[in-house]
Amino acid sequence: MGGATAATYAWLCEEFTDGTDETWLCAGFVRDLSPREALRRIHVTPGSPSESGQGIAAYAADGGAVLIEYGLAESVYVKAPLLSTGTAVASVYMNIKNDGFTYCVDGRQITRFSLYAYSLRKGSDPDRLQADVEDLGLDVDGNQLGFPDDPVSSALALAERATGVHLPSARFASPALIGSTDHIYPCR
């Protein structure tokens, strides 16, 4: 245990939270891959952002890459098993309709859960991250009164702890490789 905390990623959560406190974020932490290789694995070619606003930005991070998805899609979350071949990936997804955390290693889903229902987790080793989940204040047994204070920032910190990939705010401010996902979701 130890390492990243919810405060570590409060800045990233705020970046994707609108004026009505709705968070729209899909982020993936990918161990030991370059931004270019991470995009290649999920069939996103770096280039100009699309007119639709749908796309993925890949940032070089300490220990790998962090992918941030723009628009309504959740490619980074859904394709985490594919992205994790030969490595580890943790992905966090939150919008007004859904939320989730997934951790995959070498193509296998180790654990997956809702940010508000950890007790309903699934995967091949669903308890692997439990000590960190408890330390970060996510709801372990479903008996917490109310909701976790900052589940998205806590889940981002869990993604860092699980993969060892850290995205400092200065790296987020630097240029990223950007690719359109319009070809993946052509009807949106």
Secondary structure, DSSP 4 states (H G I P E B T S, - for coil): --S--GGGGHHHHHHTB-TTS-B-EEEEEEET--HHHHHHHTT--BSSPPTTS-EEEEEEEBTEEEEEEESS--HHHHTHHHHTTTSEEEEEEE-SS-EEEEEEETTEEEEEEETTEEEEEESSSTTTTHHHHHHTT--SSS--SS--S-HHHHHHHHHHHHH--B--HHHHHS--EEEE-TTTSTT-
